[in-house]
Amino acid sequence: MLEKKAVAALLLPFLLLFFSACTPVSEADEPDLFRYEGASVGNNSAIVNTVIHLPGTEHFTGIKLETKQQPYGIILAYDWSESSLSHKETAVYNATYLFTLIDNVDWIQFDFDTGSDMKQYRLTREQLEEWYGVELAGINEEDGLKELLKSSFEKEKKLDELLLKSPNQQ
């Protein structure tokens, strides 16, 4: 009888840990991306940890940081052949987060390999701030950023106009 209690006492914590790991993540458990606010392009860890919590992360294949000379930039690569997400919305959404959180990034390039072709967008901080009409570095909380994104994405035509100005748009 004592052996069964000892086994149960050892097994119960393991089962609780196993089942708690299998439960869905709630919004309260979502990472606070604003902990990376103020990071620089040279901080690979902050950039990667931000990117992997943004839309399209399951298709993210690589990153290249352009830090040798100004203007500083980030190139993000995605295998978009299996994605049902809009590459346009993903580029603008993710660029908005990165420009808000990373102080010295001047441009971000998104390379989406769709399997049949390459969709490429290069957005600058200046271009995106002009489009939104706000300085992104001045946003210091996620709710404000989400509201800005929501109001801007409601107009598909506005999104297309921004991306048509993208120097590398293909």
ChimeraX attribute file (.defattr): number of C-alpha atoms within 10 A of each C-alpha:
attribute: neighborCount
match mode: 1-to-1
recipient: residues
	/A:1	5
	/A:2	7
	/A:3	8
	/A:4	9
	/A:5	10
	/A:6	10
	/A:7	10
	/A:8	12
	/A:9	11
	/A:10	11
	/A:11	11
	/A:12	11
	/A:13	10
	/A:14	12
	/A:15	11
	/A:16	10
	/A:17	10
	/A:18	11
	/A:19	9
	/A:20	11
	/A:21	10
	/A:22	8
	/A:23	8
	/A:24	8
	/A:25	10
	/A:26	7
	/A:27	7
	/A:28	7
	/A:29	8
	/A:30	9
	/A:31	11
	/A:32	13
	/A:33	18
	/A:34	17
	/A:35	12
	/A:36	18
	/A:37	21
	/A:38	15
	/A:39	20
	/A:40	17
	/A:41	21
	/A:42	18
	/A:43	12
	/A:44	14
	/A:45	12
	/A:46	19
	/A:47	20
	/A:48	13
	/A:49	13
	/A:50	23
	/A:51	20
	/A:52	13
	/A:53	15
	/A:54	17
	/A:55	17
	/A:56	20
	/A:57	12
	/A:58	14
	/A:59	17
	/A:60	18
	/A:61	14
	/A:62	12
	/A:63	17
	/A:64	12
	/A:65	17
	/A:66	17
	/A:67	15
	/A:68	9
	/A:69	7
	/A:70	10
	/A:71	12
	/A:72	17
	/A:73	23
	/A:74	22
	/A:75	16
	/A:76	20
	/A:77	18
	/A:78	22
	/A:79	18
	/A:80	24
	/A:81	13
	/A:82	11
	/A:83	13
	/A:84	8
	/A:85	11
	/A:86	11
	/A:87	22
	/A:88	18
	/A:89	17
	/A:90	15
	/A:91	23
	/A:92	22
	/A:93	19
	/A:94	19
	/A:95	24
	/A:96	22
	/A:97	22
	/A:98	27
	/A:99	24
	/A:100	26
	/A:101	26
	/A:102	23
	/A:103	15
	/A:104	19
	/A:105	24
	/A:106	18
	/A:107	21
	/A:108	24
	/A:109	23
	/A:110	26
	/A:111	24
	/A:112	23
	/A:113	19
	/A:114	15
	/A:115	10
	/A:116	8
	/A:117	11
	/A:118	16
	/A:119	17
	/A:120	22
	/A:121	24
	/A:122	22
	/A:123	26
	/A:124	20
	/A:125	21
	/A:126	13
	/A:127	16
	/A:128	20
	/A:129	16
	/A:130	13
	/A:131	14
	/A:132	15
	/A:133	9
	/A:134	12
	/A:135	14
	/A:136	23
	/A:137	18
	/A:138	9
	/A:139	16
	/A:140	14
	/A:141	14
	/A:142	14
	/A:143	10
	/A:144	11
	/A:145	16
	/A:146	14
	/A:147	11
	/A:148	16
	/A:149	17
	/A:150	12
	/A:151	10
	/A:152	15
	/A:153	15
	/A:154	10
	/A:155	10
	/A:156	11
	/A:157	9
	/A:158	12
	/A:159	16
	/A:160	12
	/A:161	11
	/A:162	17
	/A:163	22
	/A:164	12
	/A:165	13
	/A:166	16
	/A:167	13
	/A:168	15
	/A:169	16
	/A:170	13
